[in-house]
Amino acid sequence: MPGVRGLVFLGFPLHPAGRPSEERAVHLFQVEVPMLFLQGTRDRLADLGLLERLMERLGTRASLRLVQDADHSFRVPARADAVVKGEMMDAVAEWIFALISRRR
């Protein structure tokens, strides 16, 4: 897509719950723009080991930011949703600013 400078994935559903696989990520290798993946560490739709290996294979165009103790919907048992969402948006803003700064 012309003009697209990056993609942000909020809770990328790498696989169905309880069935770890990388099949849903095959198309990511065709993406040529930088990608940011925000993922909860308790997300049952993205095994962290698989996701980390995927990030390595995608190389420098992929960044992973983990939200500690968050599930797929970014719910965190011991913290307020507003705090978690604020941290997520700060991470996205930081990534976008770095992306824009590189292109100048």
Secondary structure as a PSIPRED ss2 file (coil, helix, strand):
# PSIPRED VFORMAT (PSIPRED V4.0)

   1 M C   1.000  0.000  0.000
   2 P C   1.000  0.000  0.000
   3 G C   1.000  0.000  0.000
   4 V C   1.000  0.000  0.000
   5 R C   1.000  0.000  0.000
   6 G C   1.000  0.000  0.000
   7 L E   0.000  0.000  1.000
   8 V E   0.000  0.000  1.000
   9 F E   0.000  0.000  1.000
  10 L E   0.000  0.000  1.000
  11 G C   1.000  0.000  0.000
  12 F C   1.000  0.000  0.000
  13 P C   1.000  0.000  0.000
  14 L C   1.000  0.000  0.000
  15 H C   1.000  0.000  0.000
  16 P C   1.000  0.000  0.000
  17 A C   1.000  0.000  0.000
  18 G C   1.000  0.000  0.000
  19 R C   1.000  0.000  0.000
  20 P C   1.000  0.000  0.000
  21 S C   1.000  0.000  0.000
  22 E C   1.000  0.000  0.000
  23 E H   0.000  1.000  0.000
  24 R H   0.000  1.000  0.000
  25 A H   0.000  1.000  0.000
  26 V H   0.000  1.000  0.000
  27 H H   0.000  1.000  0.000
  28 L H   0.000  1.000  0.000
  29 F H   0.000  1.000  0.000
  30 Q H   0.000  1.000  0.000
  31 V C   1.000  0.000  0.000
  32 E C   1.000  0.000  0.000
  33 V C   1.000  0.000  0.000
  34 P C   1.000  0.000  0.000
  35 M E   0.000  0.000  1.000
  36 L E   0.000  0.000  1.000
  37 F E   0.000  0.000  1.000
  38 L E   0.000  0.000  1.000
  39 Q E   0.000  0.000  1.000
  40 G E   0.000  0.000  1.000
  41 T C   1.000  0.000  0.000
  42 R C   1.000  0.000  0.000
  43 D C   1.000  0.000  0.000
  44 R C   1.000  0.000  0.000
  45 L C   1.000  0.000  0.000
  46 A C   1.000  0.000  0.000
  47 D C   1.000  0.000  0.000
  48 L H   0.000  1.000  0.000
  49 G H   0.000  1.000  0.000
  50 L H   0.000  1.000  0.000
  51 L H   0.000  1.000  0.000
  52 E H   0.000  1.000  0.000
  53 R H   0.000  1.000  0.000
  54 L H   0.000  1.000  0.000
  55 M H   0.000  1.000  0.000
  56 E H   0.000  1.000  0.000
  57 R H   0.000  1.000  0.000
  58 L H   0.000  1.000  0.000
  59 G H   0.000  1.000  0.000
  60 T H   0.000  1.000  0.000
  61 R H   0.000  1.000  0.000
  62 A E   0.000  0.000  1.000
  63 S E   0.000  0.000  1.000
  64 L E   0.000  0.000  1.000
  65 R E   0.000  0.000  1.000
  66 L E   0.000  0.000  1.000
  67 V E   0.000  0.000  1.000
  68 Q C   1.000  0.000  0.000
  69 D C   1.000  0.000  0.000
  70 A C   1.000  0.000  0.000
  71 D C   1.000  0.000  0.000
  72 H C   1.000  0.000  0.000
  73 S C   1.000  0.000  0.000
  74 F C   1.000  0.000  0.000
  75 R C   1.000  0.000  0.000
  76 V C   1.000  0.000  0.000
  77 P C   1.000  0.000  0.000
  78 A C   1.000  0.000  0.000
  79 R C   1.000  0.000  0.000
  80 A C   1.000  0.000  0.000
  81 D H   0.000  1.000  0.000
  82 A H   0.000  1.000  0.000
  83 V H   0.000  1.000  0.000
  84 V H   0.000  1.000  0.000
  85 K H   0.000  1.000  0.000
  86 G H   0.000  1.000  0.000
  87 E H   0.000  1.000  0.000
  88 M H   0.000  1.000  0.000
  89 M H   0.000  1.000  0.000
  90 D H   0.000  1.000  0.000
  91 A H   0.000  1.000  0.000
  92 V H   0.000  1.000  0.000
  93 A H   0.000  1.000  0.000
  94 E H   0.000  1.000  0.000
  95 W H   0.000  1.000  0.000
  96 I H   0.000  1.000  0.000
  97 F H   0.000  1.000  0.000
  98 A H   0.000  1.000  0.000
  99 L H   0.000  1.000  0.000
 100 I H   0.000  1.000  0.000
 101 S H   0.000  1.000  0.000
 102 R H   0.000  1.000  0.000
 103 R C   1.000  0.000  0.000
 104 R C   1.000  0.000  0.000
